[in-house]
């Protein structure tokens, strides 16, 4: 997941960076770094964000390198 994809997902979920950080249990500075592209977004976080943003199981399977369901 890229920083721009994360920002778009947060917008789709109507979450600020601080609200997203609280929701997913990370430091707000970490969320800011992910959104700025200064730090790689962990696969598990990308998976969770995509699930919550409604991208569905197919896209999440692709993250793991597996076959789409």
Rosetta blueprint (number, residue, H / E / L):
1 X L
2 X L
3 X H
4 X H
5 X H
6 X H
7 X H
8 X H
9 X H
10 X H
11 X H
12 X H
13 X L
14 X L
15 X L
16 X L
17 X H
18 X H
19 X H
20 X H
21 X H
22 X H
23 X H
24 X H
25 X L
26 X L
27 X L
28 X H
29 X H
30 X H
31 X H
32 X H
33 X H
34 X H
35 X H
36 X H
37 X L
38 X L
39 X L
40 X L
41 X L
42 X L
43 X H
44 X H
45 X H
46 X H
47 X H
48 X H
49 X H
50 X H
51 X H
52 X H
53 X L
54 X L
55 X L
56 X H
57 X H
58 X H
59 X H
60 X H
61 X H
62 X H
63 X H
64 X L
65 X L
66 X L
67 X L
68 X L
69 X L
